[in-house]
Amino acid sequence: MSATGHDYAITRTLDAPVQEVWAAWTDAESYGTWASAEEVVLDVRPGGAWSSVMVIPGGARVPLTGSYAAVVPNERLVMGMNVPGRDEPVLMALDLTPDGDRTKITLSQTFDRAEDRDQSEQGSNMLLDGLTRFLAAA
Protein backbone atom coordinates (compact mmCIF):
# COMPACT_ATOMS: atom_id res chain seq x y z
CA MET A 1 0.00 0.00 0.00
CA SER A 2 1.16 3.45 -0.78
CA ALA A 3 1.79 6.00 1.94
CA THR A 4 0.37 8.67 -0.36
CA GLY A 5 -3.16 9.12 -1.63
CA HIS A 6 -6.57 8.69 -0.10
CA ASP A 7 -6.85 5.78 2.30
CA TYR A 8 -9.31 4.21 4.68
CA ALA A 9 -9.23 1.57 7.38
CA ILE A 10 -12.33 -0.07 8.85
CA THR A 11 -11.94 -2.03 12.07
CA ARG A 12 -14.60 -4.19 13.66
CA THR A 13 -14.65 -6.86 16.34
CA LEU A 14 -16.47 -10.00 15.22
CA ASP A 15 -18.07 -12.59 17.49
CA ALA A 16 -16.10 -15.52 16.06
CA PRO A 17 -12.61 -16.95 16.56
CA VAL A 18 -9.94 -15.96 14.05
CA GLN A 19 -9.96 -19.40 12.38
CA GLU A 20 -13.67 -19.04 11.50
CA VAL A 21 -13.16 -15.53 10.13
CA TRP A 22 -10.19 -16.73 8.05
CA ALA A 23 -12.22 -19.65 6.69
CA ALA A 24 -15.07 -17.30 5.75
CA TRP A 25 -12.64 -15.32 3.55
CA THR A 26 -10.73 -18.28 2.10
CA ASP A 27 -13.38 -21.00 1.54
CA ALA A 28 -15.15 -20.37 -1.79
CA GLU A 29 -18.54 -21.68 -0.64
CA SER A 30 -18.50 -19.65 2.59
CA TYR A 31 -17.30 -16.52 0.80
CA GLY A 32 -20.03 -16.83 -1.82
CA THR A 33 -22.69 -17.09 0.89
CA TRP A 34 -21.81 -14.00 2.90
CA ALA A 35 -20.44 -11.82 0.08
CA SER A 36 -23.43 -12.36 -2.24
CA ALA A 37 -21.14 -13.86 -4.87
CA GLU A 38 -21.51 -16.69 -7.35
CA GLU A 39 -18.99 -18.70 -9.37
CA VAL A 40 -16.39 -18.11 -6.65
CA VAL A 41 -12.88 -19.48 -7.26
CA LEU A 42 -10.21 -18.81 -4.60
CA ASP A 43 -6.59 -19.97 -4.97
CA VAL A 44 -5.41 -18.58 -1.63
CA ARG A 45 -1.63 -18.40 -1.93
CA PRO A 46 0.77 -15.62 -2.91
CA GLY A 47 0.26 -15.13 -6.65
CA GLY A 48 -2.88 -17.27 -6.64
CA ALA A 49 -5.90 -16.01 -8.58
CA TRP A 50 -9.42 -15.36 -7.37
CA SER A 51 -12.62 -14.65 -9.28
CA SER A 52 -16.29 -14.23 -8.53
CA VAL A 53 -19.49 -12.76 -9.85
CA MET A 54 -20.93 -10.31 -7.31
CA VAL A 55 -24.71 -10.10 -7.24
CA ILE A 56 -25.53 -6.57 -6.16
CA PRO A 57 -28.89 -5.34 -4.84
CA GLY A 58 -31.31 -5.20 -7.73
CA GLY A 59 -29.83 -8.38 -9.24
CA ALA A 60 -27.03 -6.95 -11.40
CA ARG A 61 -24.09 -9.33 -11.80
CA VAL A 62 -20.56 -7.90 -11.71
CA PRO A 63 -17.64 -10.20 -12.64
CA LEU A 64 -14.50 -9.57 -10.58
CA THR A 65 -10.98 -11.01 -10.82
CA GLY A 66 -7.70 -10.57 -9.03
CA SER A 67 -4.87 -12.26 -7.21
CA TYR A 68 -3.37 -12.62 -3.75
CA ALA A 69 -0.28 -10.49 -3.06
CA ALA A 70 0.32 -11.80 0.50
CA VAL A 71 -1.12 -14.66 2.53
CA VAL A 72 -0.35 -15.25 6.21
CA PRO A 73 -2.91 -17.82 7.45
CA ASN A 74 -5.21 -16.55 10.20
CA GLU A 75 -3.42 -13.16 10.17
CA ARG A 76 -3.27 -11.27 6.87
CA LEU A 77 -4.52 -11.32 3.29
CA VAL A 78 -3.54 -8.75 0.70
CA MET A 79 -5.75 -9.09 -2.34
CA GLY A 80 -5.43 -7.32 -5.66
CA MET A 81 -8.49 -6.61 -7.80
CA ASN A 82 -8.18 -6.06 -11.54
CA VAL A 83 -9.84 -2.79 -12.57
CA PRO A 84 -10.44 -1.90 -16.24
CA GLY A 85 -8.22 0.98 -17.33
CA ARG A 86 -5.60 0.44 -14.59
CA ASP A 87 -2.22 -1.15 -15.17
CA GLU A 88 -1.86 -2.31 -11.58
CA PRO A 89 -4.49 -4.07 -9.45
CA VAL A 90 -6.17 -2.21 -6.60
CA LEU A 91 -4.90 -3.72 -3.33
CA MET A 92 -6.97 -4.37 -0.22
CA ALA A 93 -5.39 -5.59 3.02
CA LEU A 94 -7.29 -7.68 5.54
CA ASP A 95 -5.71 -8.03 8.97
CA LEU A 96 -7.00 -10.36 11.70
CA THR A 97 -6.12 -10.16 15.39
CA PRO A 98 -7.41 -12.76 17.87
CA ASP A 99 -9.29 -11.38 20.88
CA GLY A 100 -10.18 -14.48 22.88
CA ASP A 101 -13.17 -16.07 21.12
CA ARG A 102 -13.57 -12.91 19.05
CA THR A 103 -11.58 -11.43 16.17
CA LYS A 104 -10.58 -7.87 15.40
CA ILE A 105 -10.68 -7.39 11.62
CA THR A 106 -9.29 -4.40 9.73
CA LEU A 107 -9.82 -3.77 6.02
CA SER A 108 -7.67 -1.05 4.47
CA GLN A 109 -7.00 0.43 1.04
CA THR A 110 -5.31 3.44 -0.57
CA PHE A 111 -6.52 5.22 -3.71
CA ASP A 112 -5.39 8.05 -5.93
CA ARG A 113 -8.82 9.70 -5.85
CA ALA A 114 -11.11 10.41 -2.88
CA GLU A 115 -14.15 9.32 -4.94
CA ASP A 116 -12.65 5.86 -5.49
CA ARG A 117 -11.80 5.58 -1.79
CA ASP A 118 -15.33 6.57 -0.75
CA GLN A 119 -16.93 4.03 -3.11
CA SER A 120 -14.63 1.25 -1.97
CA GLU A 121 -15.10 2.08 1.71
CA GLN A 122 -18.87 1.81 1.25
CA GLY A 123 -18.43 -1.58 -0.45
CA SER A 124 -16.11 -2.79 2.32
CA ASN A 125 -18.66 -1.83 4.97
CA MET A 126 -21.29 -3.81 3.05
CA LEU A 127 -18.94 -6.80 2.92
CA LEU A 128 -18.30 -6.60 6.67
CA ASP A 129 -22.05 -6.35 7.34
CA GLY A 130 -22.58 -9.56 5.34
CA LEU A 131 -19.68 -11.28 7.12
CA THR A 132 -21.06 -10.27 10.53
CA ARG A 133 -24.49 -11.73 9.66
CA PHE A 134 -22.90 -14.94 8.30
CA LEU A 135 -20.80 -15.50 11.42
CA ALA A 136 -23.75 -14.79 13.73
CA ALA A 137 -25.79 -17.47 11.94
CA ALA A 138 -22.99 -20.08 12.06
C-alpha positions in Angstrom: 0.0 0.0 0.0 1.2 3.5 -0.8 1.8 6.0 1.9 0.4 8.7 -0.4 -3.2 9.1 -1.6 -6.6 8.7 -0.1 -6.8 5.8 2.3 -9.3 4.2 4.7 -9.2 1.6 7.4 -12.3 -0.1 8.8 -11.9 -2.0 12.1 -14.6 -4.2 13.7 -14.6 -6.9 16.3 -16.5 -10.0 15.2 -18.1 -12.6 17.5 -16.1 -15.5 16.1 -12.6 -17.0 16.6 -9.9 -16.0 14.1 -10.0 -19.4 12.4 -13.7 -19.0 11.5 -13.2 -15.5 10.1 -10.2 -16.7 8.1 -12.2 -19.7 6.7 -15.1 -17.3 5.7 -12.6 -15.3 3.6 -10.7 -18.3 2.1 -13.4 -21.0 1.5 -15.1 -20.4 -1.8 -18.5 -21.7 -0.6 -18.5 -19.6 2.6 -17.3 -16.5 0.8 -20.0 -16.8 -1.8 -22.7 -17.1 0.9 -21.8 -14.0 2.9 -20.4 -11.8 0.1 -23.4 -12.4 -2.2 -21.1 -13.9 -4.9 -21.5 -16.7 -7.4 -19.0 -18.7 -9.4 -16.4 -18.1 -6.6 -12.9 -19.5 -7.3 -10.2 -18.8 -4.6 -6.6 -20.0 -5.0 -5.4 -18.6 -1.6 -1.6 -18.4 -1.9 0.8 -15.6 -2.9 0.3 -15.1 -6.7 -2.9 -17.3 -6.6 -5.9 -16.0 -8.6 -9.4 -15.4 -7.4 -12.6 -14.7 -9.3 -16.3 -14.2 -8.5 -19.5 -12.8 -9.9 -20.9 -10.3 -7.3 -24.7 -10.1 -7.2 -25.5 -6.6 -6.2 -28.9 -5.3 -4.8 -31.3 -5.2 -7.7 -29.8 -8.4 -9.2 -27.0 -7.0 -11.4 -24.1 -9.3 -11.8 -20.6 -7.9 -11.7 -17.6 -10.2 -12.6 -14.5 -9.6 -10.6 -11.0 -11.0 -10.8 -7.7 -10.6 -9.0 -4.9 -12.3 -7.2 -3.4 -12.6 -3.7 -0.3 -10.5 -3.1 0.3 -11.8 0.5 -1.1 -14.7 2.5 -0.3 -15.3 6.2 -2.9 -17.8 7.4 -5.2 -16.5 10.2 -3.4 -13.2 10.2 -3.3 -11.3 6.9 -4.5 -11.3 3.3 -3.5 -8.8 0.7 -5.7 -9.1 -2.3 -5.4 -7.3 -5.7 -8.5 -6.6 -7.8 -8.2 -6.1 -11.5 -9.8 -2.8 -12.6 -10.4 -1.9 -16.2 -8.2 1.0 -17.3 -5.6 0.4 -14.6 -2.2 -1.2 -15.2 -1.9 -2.3 -11.6 -4.5 -4.1 -9.5 -6.2 -2.2 -6.6 -4.9 -3.7 -3.3 -7.0 -4.4 -0.2 -5.4 -5.6 3.0 -7.3 -7.7 5.5 -5.7 -8.0 9.0 -7.0 -10.4 11.7 -6.1 -10.2 15.4 -7.4 -12.8 17.9 -9.3 -11.4 20.9 -10.2 -14.5 22.9 -13.2 -16.1 21.1 -13.6 -12.9 19.0 -11.6 -11.4 16.2 -10.6 -7.9 15.4 -10.7 -7.4 11.6 -9.3 -4.4 9.7 -9.8 -3.8 6.0 -7.7 -1.0 4.5 -7.0 0.4 1.0 -5.3 3.4 -0.6 -6.5 5.2 -3.7 -5.4 8.1 -5.9 -8.8 9.7 -5.9 -11.1 10.4 -2.9 -14.2 9.3 -4.9 -12.7 5.9 -5.5 -11.8 5.6 -1.8 -15.3 6.6 -0.8 -16.9 4.0 -3.1 -14.6 1.3 -2.0 -15.1 2.1 1.7 -18.9 1.8 1.2 -18.4 -1.6 -0.5 -16.1 -2.8 2.3 -18.7 -1.8 5.0 -21.3 -3.8 3.1 -18.9 -6.8 2.9 -18.3 -6.6 6.7 -22.0 -6.3 7.3 -22.6 -9.6 5.3 -19.7 -11.3 7.1 -21.1 -10.3 10.5 -24.5 -11.7 9.7 -22.9 -14.9 8.3 -20.8 -15.5 11.4 -23.8 -14.8 13.7 -25.8 -17.5 11.9 -23.0 -20.1 12.1 
